[in-house]
């Protein structure tokens, strides 16, 4: 579990993580949008490399 640099900690919260530490909390809409972008990036990498990133967190 990442170390949180935020005051509140709760299951289900969205946070931005850098080098294993949660550095800031974001609202659900921004969290979902960020996940969608990361998933699209993973799909682009898979298409470019012709391989799967299935073992990743995304």
N, CA, C and O atoms as a Maestro MAE file, in Angstrom:
{
 s_m_m2io_version
 :::
 2.0.0
}

f_m_ct {
 s_m_title
 :::
 protein
 m_atom[232] {
  # First column is atom index #
  i_m_mmod_type
  r_m_x_coord
  r_m_y_coord
  r_m_z_coord
  i_m_residue_number
  s_m_chain_name
  s_m_pdb_residue_name
  s_m_pdb_atom_name
  i_m_atomic_number
  :::
  1 25 0.839 -1.182 0.000 1 A "UNK " " N  " 7
  2 3 0.000 0.000 0.000 1 A "UNK " " CA " 6
  3 2 0.882 1.242 0.000 1 A "UNK " " C  " 6
  4 15 1.821 1.337 0.790 1 A "UNK " " O  " 8
  5 25 0.586 2.187 -0.876 2 A "UNK " " N  " 7
  6 3 1.385 3.405 -0.911 2 A "UNK " " CA " 6
  7 2 1.256 4.213 0.381 2 A "UNK " " C  " 6
  8 15 0.214 4.195 1.036 2 A "UNK " " O  " 8
  9 25 2.306 4.905 0.730 3 A "UNK " " N  " 7
  10 3 2.270 5.816 1.871 3 A "UNK " " CA " 6
  11 2 1.534 7.078 1.436 3 A "UNK " " C  " 6
  12 15 1.826 7.629 0.374 3 A "UNK " " O  " 8
  13 25 0.591 7.536 2.237 4 A "UNK " " N  " 7
  14 3 -0.210 8.699 1.871 4 A "UNK " " CA " 6
  15 2 0.371 9.979 2.439 4 A "UNK " " C  " 6
  16 15 0.725 10.046 3.616 4 A "UNK " " O  " 8
  17 25 0.466 10.985 1.600 5 A "UNK " " N  " 7
  18 3 0.859 12.314 2.039 5 A "UNK " " CA " 6
  19 2 -0.387 13.189 2.138 5 A "UNK " " C  " 6
  20 15 -0.299 14.415 2.066 5 A "UNK " " O  " 8
  21 25 -1.519 12.568 2.300 6 A "UNK " " N  " 7
  22 3 -2.777 13.294 2.462 6 A "UNK " " CA " 6
  23 2 -3.255 13.078 3.884 6 A "UNK " " C  " 6
  24 15 -2.912 12.073 4.507 6 A "UNK " " O  " 8
  25 25 -4.038 14.002 4.403 7 A "UNK " " N  " 7
  26 3 -4.506 13.914 5.792 7 A "UNK " " CA " 6
  27 2 -5.529 12.799 6.002 7 A "UNK " " C  " 6
  28 15 -5.461 12.071 6.993 7 A "UNK " " O  " 8
  29 25 -6.458 12.665 5.089 8 A "UNK " " N  " 7
  30 3 -7.528 11.678 5.231 8 A "UNK " " CA " 6
  31 2 -7.164 10.413 4.471 8 A "UNK " " C  " 6
  32 15 -6.586 10.461 3.386 8 A "UNK " " O  " 8
  33 25 -7.516 9.283 5.066 9 A "UNK " " N  " 7
  34 3 -7.284 8.003 4.414 9 A "UNK " " CA " 6
  35 2 -8.567 7.198 4.490 9 A "UNK " " C  " 6
  36 15 -9.115 6.984 5.571 9 A "UNK " " O  " 8
  37 25 -9.046 6.751 3.328 10 A "UNK " " N  " 7
  38 3 -10.277 5.972 3.325 10 A "UNK " " CA " 6
  39 2 -10.285 5.056 2.108 10 A "UNK " " C  " 6
  40 15 -9.784 5.405 1.040 10 A "UNK " " O  " 8
  41 25 -10.865 3.881 2.297 11 A "UNK " " N  " 7
  42 3 -11.037 2.952 1.193 11 A "UNK " " CA " 6
  43 2 -11.919 3.621 0.148 11 A "UNK " " C  " 6
  44 15 -12.947 4.210 0.482 11 A "UNK " " O  " 8
  45 25 -11.521 3.530 -1.106 12 A "UNK " " N  " 7
  46 3 -12.314 4.067 -2.197 12 A "UNK " " CA " 6
  47 2 -11.937 5.476 -2.621 12 A "UNK " " C  " 6
  48 15 -12.480 5.990 -3.599 12 A "UNK " " O  " 8
  49 25 -11.012 6.113 -1.899 13 A "UNK " " N  " 7
  50 3 -10.616 7.460 -2.319 13 A "UNK " " CA " 6
  51 2 -9.669 7.367 -3.512 13 A "UNK " " C  " 6
  52 15 -8.949 6.381 -3.666 13 A "UNK " " O  " 8
  53 25 -9.674 8.382 -4.337 14 A "UNK " " N  " 7
  54 3 -8.785 8.457 -5.493 14 A "UNK " " CA " 6
  55 2 -7.609 9.350 -5.127 14 A "UNK " " C  " 6
  56 15 -7.788 10.437 -4.576 14 A "UNK " " O  " 8
  57 25 -6.405 8.879 -5.438 15 A "UNK " " N  " 7
  58 3 -5.202 9.651 -5.157 15 A "UNK " " CA " 6
  59 2 -4.248 9.562 -6.339 15 A "UNK " " C  " 6
  60 15 -4.302 8.617 -7.126 15 A "UNK " " O  " 8
  61 25 -3.384 10.549 -6.452 16 A "UNK " " N  " 7
  62 3 -2.301 10.517 -7.430 16 A "UNK " " CA " 6
  63 2 -1.093 9.937 -6.708 16 A "UNK " " C  " 6
  64 15 -0.708 10.420 -5.643 16 A "UNK " " O  " 8
  65 25 -0.490 8.892 -7.295 17 A "UNK " " N  " 7
  66 3 0.642 8.208 -6.667 17 A "UNK " " CA " 6
  67 2 1.889 8.468 -7.498 17 A "UNK " " C  " 6
  68 15 1.875 8.374 -8.725 17 A "UNK " " O  " 8
  69 25 2.964 8.796 -6.797 18 A "UNK " " N  " 7
  70 3 4.258 8.987 -7.444 18 A "UNK " " CA " 6
  71 2 5.312 8.260 -6.623 18 A "UNK " " C  " 6
  72 15 5.464 8.526 -5.431 18 A "UNK " " O  " 8
  73 25 6.031 7.358 -7.241 19 A "UNK " " N  " 7
  74 3 7.094 6.583 -6.602 19 A "UNK " " CA " 6
  75 2 6.589 5.923 -5.314 19 A "UNK " " C  " 6
  76 15 7.276 5.940 -4.292 19 A "UNK " " O  " 8
  77 25 5.396 5.349 -5.368 20 A "UNK " " N  " 7
  78 3 4.874 4.581 -4.248 20 A "UNK " " CA " 6
  79 2 4.221 5.375 -3.141 20 A "UNK " " C  " 6
  80 15 3.794 4.789 -2.146 20 A "UNK " " O  " 8
  81 25 4.126 6.687 -3.274 21 A "UNK " " N  " 7
  82 3 3.478 7.510 -2.252 21 A "UNK " " CA " 6
  83 2 2.315 8.267 -2.868 21 A "UNK " " C  " 6
  84 15 2.441 8.861 -3.938 21 A "UNK " " O  " 8
  85 25 1.183 8.238 -2.181 22 A "UNK " " N  " 7
  86 3 0.042 9.025 -2.625 22 A "UNK " " CA " 6
  87 2 0.312 10.476 -2.259 22 A "UNK " " C  " 6
  88 15 0.447 10.813 -1.082 22 A "UNK " " O  " 8
  89 25 0.391 11.325 -3.264 23 A "UNK " " N  " 7
  90 3 0.787 12.703 -2.997 23 A "UNK " " CA " 6
  91 2 -0.380 13.673 -2.921 23 A "UNK " " C  " 6
  92 15 -0.244 14.757 -2.354 23 A "UNK " " O  " 8
  93 25 -1.519 13.306 -3.480 24 A "UNK " " N  " 7
  94 3 -2.686 14.180 -3.390 24 A "UNK " " CA " 6
  95 2 -3.952 13.382 -3.673 24 A "UNK " " C  " 6
  96 15 -3.925 12.385 -4.394 24 A "UNK " " O  " 8
  97 25 -5.039 13.826 -3.105 25 A "UNK " " N  " 7
  98 3 -6.345 13.218 -3.356 25 A "UNK " " CA " 6
  99 2 -7.031 13.972 -4.481 25 A "UNK " " C  " 6
  100 15 -6.896 15.191 -4.589 25 A "UNK " " O  " 8
  101 25 -7.769 13.248 -5.323 26 A "UNK " " N  " 7
  102 3 -8.565 13.866 -6.376 26 A "UNK " " CA " 6
  103 2 -9.997 13.373 -6.232 26 A "UNK " " C  " 6
  104 15 -10.244 12.334 -5.620 26 A "UNK " " O  " 8
  105 25 -10.946 14.129 -6.803 27 A "UNK " " N  " 7
  106 3 -12.336 13.686 -6.709 27 A "UNK " " CA " 6
  107 2 -12.577 12.509 -7.649 27 A "UNK " " C  " 6
  108 15 -11.738 12.202 -8.496 27 A "UNK " " O  " 8
  109 25 -13.704 11.866 -7.498 28 A "UNK " " N  " 7
  110 3 -14.005 10.656 -8.258 28 A "UNK " " CA " 6
  111 2 -13.991 10.889 -9.760 28 A "UNK " " C  " 6
  112 15 -13.469 10.064 -10.510 28 A "UNK " " O  " 8
  113 25 -14.559 12.005 -10.210 29 A "UNK " " N  " 7
  114 3 -14.609 12.285 -11.652 29 A "UNK " " CA " 6
  115 2 -13.200 12.411 -12.235 29 A "UNK " " C  " 6
  116 15 -12.913 11.851 -13.293 29 A "UNK " " O  " 8
  117 25 -12.325 13.141 -11.551 30 A "UNK " " N  " 7
  118 3 -10.953 13.287 -12.030 30 A "UNK " " CA " 6
  119 2 -10.208 11.959 -11.959 30 A "UNK " " C  " 6
  120 15 -9.412 11.645 -12.844 30 A "UNK " " O  " 8
  121 25 -10.463 11.177 -10.908 31 A "UNK " " N  " 7
  122 3 -9.843 9.863 -10.792 31 A "UNK " " CA " 6
  123 2 -10.244 8.943 -11.926 31 A "UNK " " C  " 6
  124 15 -9.397 8.265 -12.507 31 A "UNK " " O  " 8
  125 25 -11.525 8.915 -12.246 32 A "UNK " " N  " 7
  126 3 -12.005 8.071 -13.346 32 A "UNK " " CA " 6
  127 2 -11.450 8.543 -14.687 32 A "UNK " " C  " 6
  128 15 -11.097 7.723 -15.534 32 A "UNK " " O  " 8
  129 25 -11.369 9.867 -14.885 33 A "UNK " " N  " 7
  130 3 -10.823 10.400 -16.125 33 A "UNK " " CA " 6
  131 2 -9.341 10.030 -16.256 33 A "UNK " " C  " 6
  132 15 -8.887 9.663 -17.340 33 A "UNK " " O  " 8
  133 25 -8.597 10.124 -15.169 34 A "UNK " " N  " 7
  134 3 -7.179 9.765 -15.183 34 A "UNK " " CA " 6
  135 2 -7.000 8.284 -15.503 34 A "UNK " " C  " 6
  136 15 -6.127 7.921 -16.292 34 A "UNK " " O  " 8
  137 25 -7.824 7.423 -14.893 35 A "UNK " " N  " 7
  138 3 -7.751 5.991 -15.190 35 A "UNK " " CA " 6
  139 2 -8.045 5.708 -16.658 35 A "UNK " " C  " 6
  140 15 -7.392 4.866 -17.274 35 A "UNK " " O  " 8
  141 25 -9.026 6.410 -17.218 36 A "UNK " " N  " 7
  142 3 -9.359 6.215 -18.631 36 A "UNK " " CA " 6
  143 2 -8.181 6.592 -19.527 36 A "UNK " " C  " 6
  144 15 -7.890 5.893 -20.498 36 A "UNK " " O  " 8
  145 25 -7.504 7.693 -19.205 37 A "UNK " " N  " 7
  146 3 -6.339 8.118 -19.990 37 A "UNK " " CA " 6
  147 2 -5.218 7.089 -19.872 37 A "UNK " " C  " 6
  148 15 -4.600 6.731 -20.874 37 A "UNK " " O  " 8
  149 25 -4.952 6.612 -18.655 38 A "UNK " " N  " 7
  150 3 -3.894 5.624 -18.464 38 A "UNK " " CA " 6
  151 2 -4.198 4.327 -19.195 38 A "UNK " " C  " 6
  152 15 -3.304 3.715 -19.779 38 A "UNK " " O  " 8
  153 25 -5.455 3.905 -19.165 39 A "UNK " " N  " 7
  154 3 -5.838 2.691 -19.888 39 A "UNK " " CA " 6
  155 2 -5.679 2.880 -21.396 39 A "UNK " " C  " 6
  156 15 -5.240 1.963 -22.090 39 A "UNK " " O  " 8
  157 25 -6.034 4.063 -21.909 40 A "UNK " " N  " 7
  158 3 -5.864 4.344 -23.336 40 A "UNK " " CA " 6
  159 2 -4.385 4.341 -23.704 40 A "UNK " " C  " 6
  160 15 -4.008 3.847 -24.767 40 A "UNK " " O  " 8
  161 25 -3.554 4.885 -22.834 41 A "UNK " " N  " 7
  162 3 -2.106 4.875 -23.084 41 A "UNK " " CA " 6
  163 2 -1.583 3.442 -23.115 41 A "UNK " " C  " 6
  164 15 -0.765 3.097 -23.967 41 A "UNK " " O  " 8
  165 25 -2.052 2.612 -22.190 42 A "UNK " " N  " 7
  166 3 -1.623 1.203 -22.182 42 A "UNK " " CA " 6
  167 2 -2.042 0.518 -23.471 42 A "UNK " " C  " 6
  168 15 -1.278 -0.265 -24.035 42 A "UNK " " O  " 8
  169 25 -3.253 0.806 -23.943 43 A "UNK " " N  " 7
  170 3 -3.719 0.231 -25.202 43 A "UNK " " CA " 6
  171 2 -2.872 0.670 -26.382 43 A "UNK " " C  " 6
  172 15 -2.604 -0.120 -27.287 43 A "UNK " " O  " 8
  173 25 -2.448 1.932 -26.375 44 A "UNK " " N  " 7
  174 3 -1.599 2.443 -27.451 44 A "UNK " " CA " 6
  175 2 -0.228 1.764 -27.426 44 A "UNK " " C  " 6
  176 15 0.325 1.432 -28.474 44 A "UNK " " O  " 8
  177 25 0.312 1.562 -26.229 45 A "UNK " " N  " 7
  178 3 1.610 0.886 -26.102 45 A "UNK " " CA " 6
  179 2 1.497 -0.558 -26.573 45 A "UNK " " C  " 6
  180 15 2.370 -1.047 -27.291 45 A "UNK " " O  " 8
  181 25 0.426 -1.247 -26.174 46 A "UNK " " N  " 7
  182 3 0.229 -2.620 -26.629 46 A "UNK " " CA " 6
  183 2 0.149 -2.677 -28.152 46 A "UNK " " C  " 6
  184 15 0.740 -3.561 -28.772 46 A "UNK " " O  " 8
  185 25 -0.576 -1.746 -28.753 47 A "UNK " " N  " 7
  186 3 -0.706 -1.730 -30.209 47 A "UNK " " CA " 6
  187 2 0.649 -1.471 -30.873 47 A "UNK " " C  " 6
  188 15 0.983 -2.093 -31.881 47 A "UNK " " O  " 8
  189 25 1.415 -0.555 -30.304 48 A "UNK " " N  " 7
  190 3 2.721 -0.212 -30.870 48 A "UNK " " CA " 6
  191 2 3.711 -1.369 -30.741 48 A "UNK " " C  " 6
  192 15 4.452 -1.662 -31.680 48 A "UNK " " O  " 8
  193 25 3.723 -2.028 -29.575 49 A "UNK " " N  " 7
  194 3 4.688 -3.079 -29.322 49 A "UNK " " CA " 6
  195 2 4.205 -4.461 -29.746 49 A "UNK " " C  " 6
  196 15 4.991 -5.402 -29.853 49 A "UNK " " O  " 8
  197 25 2.911 -4.565 -29.985 50 A "UNK " " N  " 7
  198 3 2.356 -5.855 -30.378 50 A "UNK " " CA " 6
  199 2 2.336 -6.862 -29.233 50 A "UNK " " C  " 6
  200 15 2.339 -8.071 -29.468 50 A "UNK " " O  " 8
  201 25 2.315 -6.373 -28.000 51 A "UNK " " N  " 7
  202 3 2.294 -7.256 -26.833 51 A "UNK " " CA " 6
  203 2 1.280 -6.770 -25.822 51 A "UNK " " C  " 6
  204 15 0.649 -5.727 -25.995 51 A "UNK " " O  " 8
  205 25 1.136 -7.544 -24.770 52 A "UNK " " N  " 7
  206 3 0.160 -7.246 -23.741 52 A "UNK " " CA " 6
  207 2 0.828 -6.663 -22.507 52 A "UNK " " C  " 6
  208 15 1.946 -7.041 -22.156 52 A "UNK " " O  " 8
  209 25 0.138 -5.742 -21.851 53 A "UNK " " N  " 7
  210 3 0.572 -5.201 -20.566 53 A "UNK " " CA " 6
  211 2 -0.327 -5.732 -19.447 53 A "UNK " " C  " 6
  212 15 -0.496 -5.061 -18.428 53 A "UNK " " O  " 8
  213 25 -0.889 -6.893 -19.614 54 A "UNK " " N  " 7
  214 3 -1.892 -7.426 -18.700 54 A "UNK " " CA " 6
  215 2 -1.439 -7.562 -17.246 54 A "UNK " " C  " 6
  216 15 -2.293 -7.568 -16.360 54 A "UNK " " O  " 8
  217 25 -0.182 -7.667 -16.965 55 A "UNK " " N  " 7
  218 3 0.279 -7.800 -15.593 55 A "UNK " " CA " 6
  219 2 0.372 -6.482 -14.859 55 A "UNK " " C  " 6
  220 15 0.721 -6.463 -13.678 55 A "UNK " " O  " 8
  221 25 0.068 -5.370 -15.525 56 A "UNK " " N  " 7
  222 3 0.223 -4.059 -14.896 56 A "UNK " " CA " 6
  223 2 -0.967 -3.729 -14.007 56 A "UNK " " C  " 6
  224 15 -1.997 -4.401 -14.054 56 A "UNK " " O  " 8
  225 25 -0.814 -2.702 -13.207 57 A "UNK " " N  " 7
  226 3 -1.878 -2.242 -12.308 57 A "UNK " " CA " 6
  227 2 -3.013 -1.645 -13.081 57 A "UNK " " C  " 6
  228 15 -4.169 -1.763 -12.674 57 A "UNK " " O  " 8
  229 25 -2.715 -1.002 -14.194 58 A "UNK " " N  " 7
  230 3 -3.730 -0.347 -15.002 58 A "UNK " " CA " 6
  231 2 -4.573 -1.409 -15.610 58 A "UNK " " C  " 6
  232 15 -5.512 -1.106 -16.346 58 A "UNK " " O  " 8
  :::
 }
 m_bond[231] {
  # First column is bond index #
  i_m_from
  i_m_to
  i_m_order
  :::
  1 1 2 1
  2 2 3 1
  3 3 4 2
  4 3 5 1
  5 5 6 1
  6 6 7 1
  7 7 8 2
  8 7 9 1
  9 9 10 1
  10 10 11 1
  11 11 12 2
  12 11 13 1
  13 13 14 1
  14 14 15 1
  15 15 16 2
  16 15 17 1
  17 17 18 1
  18 18 19 1
  19 19 20 2
  20 19 21 1
  21 21 22 1
  22 22 23 1
  23 23 24 2
  24 23 25 1
  25 25 26 1
  26 26 27 1
  27 27 28 2
  28 27 29 1
  29 29 30 1
  30 30 31 1
  31 31 32 2
  32 31 33 1
  33 33 34 1
  34 34 35 1
  35 35 36 2
  36 35 37 1
  37 37 38 1
  38 38 39 1
  39 39 40 2
  40 39 41 1
  41 41 42 1
  42 42 43 1
  43 43 44 2
  44 43 45 1
  45 45 46 1
  46 46 47 1
  47 47 48 2
  48 47 49 1
  49 49 50 1
  50 50 51 1
  51 51 52 2
  52 51 53 1
  53 53 54 1
  54 54 55 1
  55 55 56 2
  56 55 57 1
  57 57 58 1
  58 58 59 1
  59 59 60 2
  60 59 61 1
  61 61 62 1
  62 62 63 1
  63 63 64 2
  64 63 65 1
  65 65 66 1
  66 66 67 1
  67 67 68 2
  68 67 69 1
  69 69 70 1
  70 70 71 1
  71 71 72 2
  72 71 73 1
  73 73 74 1
  74 74 75 1
  75 75 76 2
  76 75 77 1
  77 77 78 1
  78 78 79 1
  79 79 80 2
  80 79 81 1
  81 81 82 1
  82 82 83 1
  83 83 84 2
  84 83 85 1
  85 85 86 1
  86 86 87 1
  87 87 88 2
  88 87 89 1
  89 89 90 1
  90 90 91 1
  91 91 92 2
  92 91 93 1
  93 93 94 1
  94 94 95 1
  95 95 96 2
  96 95 97 1
  97 97 98 1
  98 98 99 1
  99 99 100 2
  100 99 101 1
  101 101 102 1
  102 102 103 1
  103 103 104 2
  104 103 105 1
  105 105 106 1
  106 106 107 1
  107 107 108 2
  108 107 109 1
  109 109 110 1
  110 110 111 1
  111 111 112 2
  112 111 113 1
  113 113 114 1
  114 114 115 1
  115 115 116 2
  116 115 117 1
  117 117 118 1
  118 118 119 1
  119 119 120 2
  120 119 121 1
  121 121 122 1
  122 122 123 1
  123 123 124 2
  124 123 125 1
  125 125 126 1
  126 126 127 1
  127 127 128 2
  128 127 129 1
  129 129 130 1
  130 130 131 1
  131 131 132 2
  132 131 133 1
  133 133 134 1
  134 134 135 1
  135 135 136 2
  136 135 137 1
  137 137 138 1
  138 138 139 1
  139 139 140 2
  140 139 141 1
  141 141 142 1
  142 142 143 1
  143 143 144 2
  144 143 145 1
  145 145 146 1
  146 146 147 1
  147 147 148 2
  148 147 149 1
  149 149 150 1
  150 150 151 1
  151 151 152 2
  152 151 153 1
  153 153 154 1
  154 154 155 1
  155 155 156 2
  156 155 157 1
  157 157 158 1
  158 158 159 1
  159 159 160 2
  160 159 161 1
  161 161 162 1
  162 162 163 1
  163 163 164 2
  164 163 165 1
  165 165 166 1
  166 166 167 1
  167 167 168 2
  168 167 169 1
  169 169 170 1
  170 170 171 1
  171 171 172 2
  172 171 173 1
  173 173 174 1
  174 174 175 1
  175 175 176 2
  176 175 177 1
  177 177 178 1
  178 178 179 1
  179 179 180 2
  180 179 181 1
  181 181 182 1
  182 182 183 1
  183 183 184 2
  184 183 185 1
  185 185 186 1
  186 186 187 1
  187 187 188 2
  188 187 189 1
  189 189 190 1
  190 190 191 1
  191 191 192 2
  192 191 193 1
  193 193 194 1
  194 194 195 1
  195 195 196 2
  196 195 197 1
  197 197 198 1
  198 198 199 1
  199 199 200 2
  200 199 201 1
  201 201 202 1
  202 202 203 1
  203 203 204 2
  204 203 205 1
  205 205 206 1
  206 206 207 1
  207 207 208 2
  208 207 209 1
  209 209 210 1
  210 210 211 1
  211 211 212 2
  212 211 213 1
  213 213 214 1
  214 214 215 1
  215 215 216 2
  216 215 217 1
  217 217 218 1
  218 218 219 1
  219 219 220 2
  220 219 221 1
  221 221 222 1
  222 222 223 1
  223 223 224 2
  224 223 225 1
  225 225 226 1
  226 226 227 1
  227 227 228 2
  228 227 229 1
  229 229 230 1
  230 230 231 1
  231 231 232 2
  :::
 }
}
